[in-house]
Amino acid sequence: MSIANVGSLDRIVRIVLGAALILAPLLGFIAAASSTLGIVLMIAGAVLIGTGFISFCPIYRIIGASTRSNS
C-alpha cells in the first residue's frame, strides 16, 4: 500500500511554485526576504517543494483527496 497521494502534474506544479515562492523574496520581487511576508512565503515554498518531492500531502490525507492515478 502506497501512501503517495500527489500525482505527477501536481508534483511539478508544487515544485515550480515552491521554487518561485522561495526565489521571489530573495530576489526582491514580492517582499524582502527578511520581512514577515518574505519568511512566510519562503516557508510555504519549502513545504510545497517537500510535499512535491515525497509525493505526499498531509492535507490531502485529511480530506481524503488524491491527485495520483490508481493505474
TITORKE-646309 format. One record per residue: residue number from 1; z, y, x of N, C-alpha, C, O, CB in turn. Coordinates in steps of 0.1 Angstrom, whole numbers, plus 2048, in hexadecimal, padded with zeros to 3 digits. Glycine has a CB too. Example, Ala and Ser with C-alpha at 12.3 -4.5 7.8 and 13.67 -1.06 7.14 Angstrom:
REM residues 2
   num    nz    ny    nx   caz   cay   cax    cz    cy    cx    oz    oy    ox   cbz   cby   cbx
     1   84E   7C7   884   84E   7D3   87B   84E   7DF   884   855   7DF   88E   85A   7D3   871
     2   847   7EA   880   847   7F5   889   84F   800   881   850   80B   886   839   7FA   88D
//
This chain:
REM residues 71
   num    nz    ny    nx   caz   cay   cax    cz    cy    cx    oz    oy    ox   cbz   cby   cbx
     1   800   7F4   808   800   800   800   800   80D   809   809   80E   811   80C   800   7F6
     2   7F6   815   807   7F5   821   80E   7FC   82D   807   7FB   82E   7FB   7E6   825   811
     3   803   835   80F   80A   841   809   801   84D   809   804   857   804   817   843   810
     4   7F5   84C   80F   7EC   857   810   7E7   85B   802   7E3   853   7FA   7DF   854   819
     5   7E8   868   800   7E3   86D   7F3   7DB   87A   7F4   7D8   881   7EA   7EF   871   7EA
     6   7D6   87C   800   7CD   888   803   7BF   882   807   7BE   87B   811   7D3   891   80E
     7   7B5   886   7FF   7A7   881   802   7A1   888   80D   7A6   892   813   79F   882   7F6
     8   795   884   811   78D   88A   81C   78A   899   81B   78D   8A0   824   780   882   81E
     9   785   89D   810   781   8AB   80E   78E   8B3   80D   78E   8BE   813   779   8AD   801
    10   798   8AE   807   7A5   8B5   806   7AB   8B7   814   7B0   8C1   818   7AF   8AD   7FD
    11   7AA   8AD   81D   7AF   8AD   82B   7A7   8B8   832   7AE   8C0   839   7AD   8A0   832
    12   79A   8B9   831   792   8C3   838   796   8D1   834   798   8DA   83C   783   8C1   836
    13   797   8D3   826   79B   8E0   821   7A9   8E4   826   7AB   8EF   82A   79B   8E0   811
    14   7B3   8DB   826   7C0   8DE   82B   7C0   8E2   839   7C7   8EB   83D   7C9   8D1   828
    15   7B9   8DB   842   7B9   8DE   850   7B2   8EB   853   7B8   8F3   85B   7B2   8D2   858
    16   7A7   8EE   84C   7A0   8FA   84F   7A8   906   849   7AA   910   850   792   8FA   848
    17   7AE   905   83D   7B6   90F   837   7C2   911   83F   7C7   91D   841   7B9   90C   828
    18   7C9   907   843   7D5   908   84C   7D2   90F   859   7DA   917   85D   7DA   8FA   84E
    19   7C7   90C   85F   7C4   913   86C   7C1   921   869   7C5   92A   871   7B7   90C   872
    20   7BB   925   85E   7B8   933   85A   7C5   93A   858   7C7   946   85C   7AF   934   84E
    21   7CF   934   851   7DC   93A   84E   7E4   93C   85B   7EC   946   85C   7E3   931   844
    22   7E2   934   865   7E9   936   871   7E2   940   87A   7E9   949   880   7EA   928   879
    23   7D5   940   87A   7CE   94A   883   7CE   958   87D   7CE   961   885   7C0   945   884
    24   7CD   959   870   7CD   967   86A   7D8   970   86F   7D5   97B   873   7CD   966   85B
    25   7E4   96C   86E   7EF   975   873   7EE   977   882   7F1   982   888   7FD   970   86F
    26   7EB   96C   889   7EA   96D   898   7DF   977   89D   7E1   97E   8A7   7E8   95F   89E
    27   7D5   978   895   7CA   981   899   7CB   98E   892   7C2   997   894   7BC   97A   895
    28   7D5   990   889   7D8   99D   883   7CF   99F   876   7CE   9AB   872   7D5   9A7   88C
    29   7C9   995   870   7C1   997   865   7C9   999   858   7C4   9A1   850   7B8   98B   863
    30   7D4   993   856   7DB   994   84A   7E8   99B   84C   7EB   9A5   845   7DE   986   844
    31   7F0   997   855   7FD   99D   858   800   99A   867   7FB   991   86D   809   998   84E
    32   80A   9A2   86C   80E   99F   87A   815   991   87A   81C   98E   871   817   9AA   87F
    33   813   98A   885   819   97D   886   828   97D   886   82E   974   883   814   976   893
    34   82D   989   88A   83C   98A   88B   842   98F   87D   84E   98F   87C   840   994   895
    35   839   992   873   83E   996   866   842   98A   85E   83E   97F   861   834   99F   85F
    36   84A   98D   854   84E   982   84B   842   97B   845   841   96F   844   858   987   840
    37   839   983   840   82D   97D   83A   825   975   844   820   96A   841   824   988   834
    38   824   97A   850   81C   973   85A   823   965   85D   81C   95B   85F   81C   97B   867
    39   830   965   85E   837   959   861   836   94F   855   834   943   858   846   95C   863
    40   837   954   849   835   94B   83D   827   945   83D   825   939   83A   838   953   830
    41   81D   94D   840   80F   948   840   80D   93E   84B   807   934   849   805   954   842
    42   813   940   857   812   936   861   819   929   85E   814   91E   862   817   93C   86E
    43   824   92A   858   82B   91E   854   823   916   849   822   90A   84A   83A   921   84E
    44   81E   91D   83F   816   917   835   809   910   83B   806   905   837   811   921   82A
    45   803   917   845   7F8   911   84C   7FC   905   854   7F4   8FB   854   7F2   91B   856
    46   807   905   85A   80C   8F9   861   80E   8ED   858   80B   8E2   85B   819   8FC   869
    47   814   8F0   84C   816   8E6   842   809   8E0   83D   807   8D4   83C   81E   8EB   836
    48   7FF   8E9   83B   7F2   8E4   836   7EB   8DB   841   7E6   8D1   83E   7E9   8F0   833
    49   7EC   8E0   84D   7E6   8D8   858   7ED   8CA   859   7E7   8C0   85B   7E7   8DF   865
    50   7FA   8CA   859   802   8BE   85A   7FF   8B4   84F   7FC   8A8   851   811   8C1   859
    51   7FE   8B9   842   7FB   8B0   837   7ED   8AB   838   7E9   8A0   833   7FE   8B7   82A
    52   7E4   8B4   83D   7D6   8B0   83F   7D5   8A4   849   7CD   89B   847   7CD   8BB   843
    53   7DC   8A6   854   7DB   89B   85E   7E1   88E   85B   7DC   883   85E   7E1   8A0   86B
    54   7EC   88F   853   7F3   882   84F   7EE   87D   842   7F2   872   83D   802   884   84F
    55   7E5   884   83B   7DF   880   82E   7EA   87D   823   7E8   875   81B   7D7   873   830
    56   7F4   885   824   7FF   883   81A   804   890   816   808   899   81E   80A   87A   81F
    57   805   893   809   80B   89F   803   817   89B   7FA   815   895   7F0   800   8A7   7FB
    58   823   8A0   7FE   82F   89D   7F6   82E   8A2   7E8   833   89C   7DF   83B   8A2   7FD
    59   828   8AE   7E6   827   8B3   7D9   81E   8AB   7D0   821   8A9   7C4   821   8C2   7D9
    60   813   8A5   7D6   80A   89C   7CE   812   890   7CA   811   88B   7BF   7FE   898   7D7
    61   81B   88B   7D3   823   87F   7CF   82C   882   7C4   82E   87A   7BA   82C   87B   7DC
    62   833   88E   7C4   83C   892   7B9   835   893   7AC   83A   88F   7A2   842   8A0   7BD
    63   829   899   7AC   822   89B   79F   819   88F   79B   812   88F   791   81A   8A7   79F
    64   818   885   7A4   810   879   7A2   801   87B   7A3   7F9   875   79D   812   874   794
    65   7FD   885   7AC   7EF   888   7AE   7EA   882   7BB   7F2   87E   7C3   7ED   897   7AE
    66   7DD   881   7BC   7D7   87C   7C8   7C8   881   7C8   7C1   881   7BE   7D7   86C   7C9
    67   7C3   885   7D4   7B5   888   7D5   7AE   87D   7DD   7A2   87F   7E1   7B4   896   7DC
    68   7B5   873   7E0   7AF   868   7E8   7A8   85E   7DE   7AE   85A   7D4   7BA   861   7F0
    69   79C   85A   7E1   795   850   7D9   79B   842   7DB   7A0   83F   7E6   786   850   7DC
    70   79B   83A   7D1   7A1   82D   7D2   796   822   7D4   798   817   7CF   7A9   829   7C6
    71   78C   825   7DC   782   81B   7DE   785   812   7EA   77D   809   7ED   774   822   7E0
//
